[in-house]
């Protein structure tokens, strides 16, 4: 049974330490001295690990927003963040150790300092906040333990290879390749700052094992799409998860764009969802015309989450969006493996079938928010083909309903011209 503030306040010290469980590995450790410590037990690489989350009441059970606007994170918020790291293959205790390292311990030209400056530069430019955070986390987990404190000008190709070999050893070949590319970017940044002579990762282009980068699994055969839609209709998880799962094929957005949806972005009267540039991969605003089916899902959800910021808030705290693994876990719970379907696969499904139904290719590409090479043109053309896209999105939703109902021969209304 989950903890309550009353139970925590009433917990008295005993002769020996004891635990009050909140669920899923999180608990309050009550010491004989009277101290109350938040802890999270979790398995990682086959071993049990424990992460310290803070001391009660300095860290409350649940987060809250003060009248000043400041947000205080609670133990459940910290737990939620740690579980996201674990699900991504990152040990939060390793990150904690790195974060405790004081800035004075690092040289101003250390690899870690250069890496963080490189990330900040890209974050201010072309990267989204989500991608920047992912890059920082991945570098902190795999590269900083080996290279972090070293002066970047002193690092040799062999030092970089040592860190990458550890990533290879756990079978993450694609991640190793991406980390080599990122490290090269950091070195080129340092060269530009006159802190390194050259990009040493050039010497490692043929040194790593080749890993085939997988495309996101997707279901595109009409009969199988119908089965998927019926499975989604029968999903019995939480209201928020079910809504996110049901709307995913209707809007076919990237996972981060969907789960961070804010009510302020959605206009139910105009049947339109406008996502600001900072939340989009290409840093260009995006318009999602909402079908009748999508509006019905949002109206069903609005009484429950409409008072908060996020359309799909997290299970622990309404001040955070739902986990990046929520829809993925729902698909797995429905019996779909990673080789069959992924959240990103809804995009491939829509792209493939809409093209087969002879919809205007430019309208499809614009609705998928695929990056425009000319950024200035993209900034002005995000509303391109919008009337046609409105018709297409409604026809697509109707088409999915037909497939769900077993009408494999159903054909959505075709529009080949803008």
C-alpha positions in Angstrom: 0.0 0.0 0.0 1.5 3.4 -1.0 2.8 5.7 1.8 0.9 8.7 3.1 2.3 11.9 4.8 0.4 10.9 7.9 2.1 7.5 8.1 5.5 9.1 7.5 5.0 11.7 10.3 3.8 9.0 12.7 6.7 6.6 12.0 8.6 6.3 15.3 12.2 5.1 15.7 12.9 1.5 16.8 15.8 -0.3 18.2 16.8 -1.4 14.7 16.4 0.4 11.3 13.2 -0.5 9.4 11.6 0.2 6.1 8.2 1.7 5.1 7.5 0.7 1.5 5.9 3.0 -1.1 6.1 0.5 -3.9 8.3 -0.5 -6.9 11.4 -0.5 -4.8 11.0 2.9 -3.2 10.9 3.1 0.6 11.5 5.2 3.7 14.3 4.0 5.9 13.6 4.9 9.6 16.8 4.9 11.6 17.1 4.4 15.4 18.3 8.0 15.6 14.9 9.1 14.2 16.3 10.1 10.8 14.0 9.2 7.9 15.8 8.5 4.6 14.4 8.0 1.1 15.8 5.0 -0.8 15.2 3.2 -4.1 16.3 -0.4 -4.6 16.6 -1.5 -8.2 18.3 -4.3 -10.2 21.0 -3.3 -12.7 23.1 -5.7 -14.7 21.9 -8.5 -12.5 22.9 -6.9 -9.2 20.8 -5.2 -6.6 21.6 -1.5 -6.2 20.4 1.3 -3.9 20.0 4.9 -4.7 19.7 7.6 -1.9 16.9 10.1 -2.7 17.3 12.5 0.2 16.1 13.0 3.8 12.5 13.6 5.0 11.1 16.2 5.5 13.7 18.1 3.4 12.5 15.9 0.5 8.7 15.4 0.9 6.8 12.4 -0.3 5.3 14.2 -3.3 6.4 17.4 -5.0 4.6 20.7 -4.7 4.6 24.1 -6.2 5.2 27.1 -3.8 3.4 30.4 -4.0 6.6 31.9 -5.4 6.4 29.6 -8.4 9.3 27.5 -7.2 8.8 23.7 -7.6 10.0 21.3 -4.9 10.6 17.8 -6.1 9.4 15.0 -3.9 10.8 11.5 -3.4 8.3 10.1 -6.0 9.5 12.6 -8.6 13.1 11.7 -8.0 12.1 8.0 -8.2 10.3 8.6 -11.4 13.4 10.2 -13.0 15.6 7.4 -11.8 13.4 4.8 -13.2 13.5 6.5 -16.6 17.3 6.4 -16.5 17.2 2.7 -15.6 14.8 1.9 -18.4 17.2 3.6 -20.8 20.1 1.4 -19.6 21.7 4.1 -17.4 22.7 3.5 -13.8 21.5 6.5 -11.7 24.1 5.8 -9.0 26.8 6.3 -11.6 25.3 9.6 -12.6 25.0 10.7 -8.9 28.7 10.0 -8.4 29.6 12.1 -11.4 27.3 15.0 -10.3 28.9 15.1 -6.9 32.2 15.9 -8.6 32.8 19.6 -7.8 33.5 22.1 -10.6 36.9 22.9 -9.0 38.0 19.3 -9.7 37.7 19.8 -13.4 40.1 21.7 -15.5 38.5 24.4 -17.6 39.7 22.5 -20.6 38.7 19.1 -19.4 36.8 16.7 -21.7 33.7 17.0 -19.4 33.8 20.8 -19.5 34.2 20.9 -23.2 31.4 18.3 -23.7 29.0 20.4 -21.6 29.9 23.5 -23.4 29.4 21.7 -26.8 26.0 20.5 -25.6 25.0 24.0 -24.5 26.0 25.5 -27.8 23.9 22.9 -29.8 21.0 23.3 -27.3 21.0 27.0 -28.1 21.0 26.2 -31.8 19.5 23.1 -33.4 18.9 20.6 -30.6 15.7 20.1 -28.6 16.0 20.1 -24.8 15.1 16.4 -24.8 17.9 15.5 -27.2 20.4 17.7 -25.3 19.5 15.9 -22.0 19.8 12.5 -23.6 23.3 13.4 -25.0 24.5 14.7 -21.6 23.2 11.6 -19.9 24.8 9.2 -22.3 28.1 11.0 -22.2 28.0 11.1 -18.4 27.3 7.4 -18.2 29.8 6.1 -20.8 32.5 8.7 -21.5 33.0 10.9 -18.5 34.1 8.1 -16.2 37.1 7.5 -18.5 37.7 10.9 -20.1 35.9 13.4 -18.0 38.7 14.8 -15.9 41.4 14.6 -18.6 42.5 17.8 -20.4 41.0 17.4 -23.9 44.3 18.4 -25.5 46.0 15.4 -23.7 43.5 12.8 -24.8 44.7 10.2 -27.4 42.7 8.1 -29.7 43.5 5.1 -27.5 41.8 6.8 -24.5 38.6 7.3 -26.5 38.8 3.8 -27.7 39.1 2.5 -24.2 35.8 4.1 -23.2 34.0 3.0 -26.4 35.2 -0.6 -26.0 33.3 -0.7 -22.7 30.2 0.2 -24.5 30.8 -2.4 -27.2 31.4 -5.0 -24.5 27.8 -4.8 -23.4 26.6 -5.2 -27.0 25.5 -1.6 -27.5 27.2 -1.3 -30.9 25.0 1.5 -32.3 25.4 3.5 -29.1 29.2 3.1 -29.4 29.1 4.5 -32.9 27.0 7.4 -31.9 29.3 8.2 -29.0 32.3 8.2 -31.3 30.5 10.7 -33.5 29.5 12.9 -30.5 33.1 12.8 -29.1 34.3 13.9 -32.5 32.0 16.9 -32.3 33.4 17.7 -28.9 36.9 17.6 -30.2 36.1 19.8 -33.2 34.5 22.3 -30.8 37.7 22.2 -28.7 39.8 22.8 -31.8 37.7 25.8 -32.6 38.4 27.1 -29.0 42.2 26.4 -29.5 42.1 23.8 -26.7 42.9 20.8 -28.9 45.0 20.3 -32.0 42.8 17.9 -33.9 39.9 15.5 -33.7 41.5 12.2 -32.6 38.3 10.2 -33.3 39.2 10.3 -37.0 41.7 7.6 -36.2 38.9 5.3 -34.9 36.6 5.2 -37.9 37.4 1.6 -38.6 38.2 0.5 -35.0 34.7 -0.2 -33.8 32.6 -3.2 -34.5 29.9 -2.5 -37.0 26.4 -2.5 -35.6 23.4 -2.4 -37.9 21.1 0.4 -36.9 17.6 -0.8 -36.7 14.6 1.0 -38.2 11.7 1.4 -35.8 9.5 -1.6 -36.1 6.1 -0.9 -37.5 2.9 -2.6 -38.6 1.8 -1.6 -42.2 -0.2 -4.6 -43.5 -3.9 -3.5 -43.4 -5.3 -6.6 -41.7 -2.6 -6.4 -39.0 -3.3 -2.7 -38.6 -6.9 -3.6 -37.9 -5.8 -6.1 -35.3 -3.6 -3.5 -33.6 -6.5 -1.0 -33.5 -8.8 -3.6 -31.9 -6.0 -4.4 -29.4 -5.7 -0.7 -28.5 -9.5 -0.5 -28.0 -9.3 -3.4 -25.6 -6.4 -2.0 -23.6 -7.3 -1.8 -19.9 -4.5 0.3 -18.4 -4.8 3.7 -16.7 -7.0 6.4 -18.3 -4.0 8.6 -19.3 -2.0 5.7 -20.8 -5.0 4.4 -22.7 -5.7 7.9 -24.1 -2.1 8.3 -25.2 -2.1 4.9 -26.8 -5.4 5.6 -28.6 -4.4 9.0 -29.9 -0.9 7.8 -31.1 -2.0 6.4 -34.5 -4.3 9.4 -35.1 -1.6 12.1 -34.8 1.6 10.0 -35.5 3.9 12.3 -33.6 7.3 11.5 -32.2 7.2 10.1 -28.7 8.6 13.3 -27.0 6.2 15.5 -28.9 3.2 13.4 -27.8 4.0 12.8 -24.1 4.9 16.5 -23.5 1.6 17.7 -25.0 0.3 20.7 -23.1 -3.3 21.7 -22.8 -2.3 25.3 -23.8 -1.3 24.0 -27.2 -4.6 22.4 -28.0 -7.7 24.2 -29.3 -10.6 21.8 -29.3 -13.0 24.4 -30.9 -10.7 24.9 -33.9 -9.8 21.1 -33.9 -6.1 22.0 -33.9 -3.0 21.3 -31.9 -0.1 23.8 -32.4 3.2 22.6 -31.1 5.8 25.4 -30.5 9.2 25.2 -32.3 11.2 24.5 -29.2 9.4 21.2 -28.7 9.9 20.0 -32.3 13.0 18.1 -33.6 13.4 20.6 -36.5 12.9 23.6 -34.3 9.9 24.7 -36.5 6.3 25.1 -35.2 4.0 22.3 -36.1 0.2 22.1 -36.7 -1.7 18.9 -36.1 -5.3 19.0 -37.4 -7.4 17.0 -35.0 -9.9 14.5 -36.3 -13.3 13.9 -34.6 -11.9 10.8 -33.1 -8.8 12.6 -31.6 -11.1 15.3 -30.2 -13.3 12.7 -28.6 -10.3 11.2 -26.8 -9.1 14.6 -25.6 -12.5 15.6 -24.3 -12.8 12.4 -22.4 -9.4 13.1 -20.8 -9.9 16.8 -20.1 -11.9 16.5 -16.9 -9.1 14.5 -15.3 -5.9 16.3 -16.5 -7.3 19.6 -17.9 -6.5 21.5 -14.7 -2.8 20.8 -15.0 -0.2 21.7 -17.6 0.2 18.3 -19.3 -2.4 16.4 -21.3 -0.6 13.2 -20.4 0.9 13.7 -16.9 3.1 11.2 -15.1 1.7 8.7 -12.7 3.6 10.0 -9.7 3.5 13.8 -10.3 1.2 15.9 -12.5 4.0 18.5 -12.8 5.9 16.1 -15.1 4.9 14.5 -18.4 4.4 10.7 -18.6 7.5 8.5 -19.0 9.0 8.0 -22.4 8.4 4.3 -21.9 4.7 4.5 -21.1 3.3 3.8 -24.6 6.1 1.3 -25.3 5.2 -0.6 -22.1 1.5 -0.6 -23.1 2.4 -2.1 -26.5 4.5 -4.8 -24.8 1.7 -5.5 -22.4 -0.6 -6.0 -25.4 1.8 -8.7 -26.6 3.6 -6.7 -29.3 7.4 -7.3 -29.3 10.1 -4.8 -30.2 10.4 -6.5 -33.6 6.7 -6.0 -34.3 5.7 -2.5 -33.1 7.2 0.6 -31.4 5.6 4.0 -30.5 7.6 5.5 -33.4 6.2 2.9 -35.6 2.9 4.8 -35.8 4.7 7.3 -37.9 5.9 4.7 -40.4 2.4 3.1 -40.4 0.8 6.4 -41.4 3.4 7.3 -43.9 3.3 4.0 -45.7 -0.5 3.6 -45.8 -1.2 7.3 -46.7 1.2 7.1 -49.6 -0.4 3.8 -50.7 -3.8 5.6 -50.6 -2.3 8.2 -53.0 -2.5 11.2 -50.7 -0.3 14.2 -51.7 3.3 13.3 -50.8 4.2 16.9 -49.7 1.1 17.0 -47.4 2.2 13.7 -45.8 5.8 14.9 -45.3 4.6 18.2 -43.8 2.3 16.4 -41.5 5.1 14.1 -40.4 7.1 17.2 -39.7 10.1 15.9 -41.5 12.9 18.4 -41.4 13.1 21.0 -44.1 16.6 21.6 -45.4 16.0 25.3 -45.8 15.3 26.4 -42.2 14.1 29.9 -43.2 11.6 28.3 -45.7 10.5 25.8 -43.0 9.8 28.6 -40.5 7.3 30.1 -42.9 5.9 27.0 -44.4 4.8 25.0 -41.4 1.2 25.6 -42.3 1.7 24.5 -45.9 -1.1 22.3 -47.4 -3.1 22.8 -44.1 -6.6 22.6 -45.7 -5.6 19.3 -47.4 -4.0 18.0 -44.3 -7.2 18.6 -42.3 -9.1 16.4 -44.8 -6.3 13.9 -44.8 -6.2 13.5 -41.0 -10.0 13.0 -40.8 -9.9 10.5 -43.6 -7.0 8.7 -42.0 -8.9 8.4 -38.7 -11.9 7.1 -40.6 -9.7 4.6 -42.4 -8.3 3.3 -39.2 -11.8 2.8 -37.9 -12.7 0.8 -41.0 -9.6 -1.4 -40.6 -10.5 -1.9 -36.9 -14.0 -3.0 -37.8 -12.6 -5.6 -40.2 -13.3 -3.7 -43.5 -9.9 -4.4 -45.1 -11.1 -3.0 -48.5 -12.0 0.3 -47.0 -10.3 3.2 -48.9 -10.0 6.7 -47.4 -11.0 9.6 -49.7 -8.0 10.4 -51.9 -6.7 13.8 -52.6 -3.6 14.1 -54.8 -3.6 17.8 -55.2 -3.2 20.6 -52.8 
